[in-house]
């Protein structure tokens, strides 16, 4: 049988769970950004590619537009958006 936790053990566990959750969230954001930046590049390959990408993802073109704007293009300079 495992020992009963004290307040310090509970506090340490909460901190470790919070750290794991933060790592998960930051990785999720990084992966989403990379994904939508790649989709942005792919939709520019040829005329009509945006619709083909939307069909492949089973979403509307408007969703592609919103997400690529939200996550920005890898080609964009973030400093240019502040002006």
C-alpha positions, 0 to 999 in steps of 0.5 A: 500500500502506498503511503498517504500524501502530505501537503508537501507531496500534494503541492509538488504533484500539482506543480509537476502536473502544471509543468507537464500541462504547460509543456503540452500546451506549448508543443500543441501551439508549436505544432499547430503553427507549423501545420498551418504555415505548411498549409499556407505554403501548399495552398499557394502552389497553383491556382485553385490549390486552396480549394483542393487543400480544403477538400483534402482537409474536409473543411471550408476555404474560409476555415483555411483562410482564418487559420493561416491568418491566425498562425501567420505565414512562415514567409511573413516578418512578424515585425512588419505586422506591428506597423 
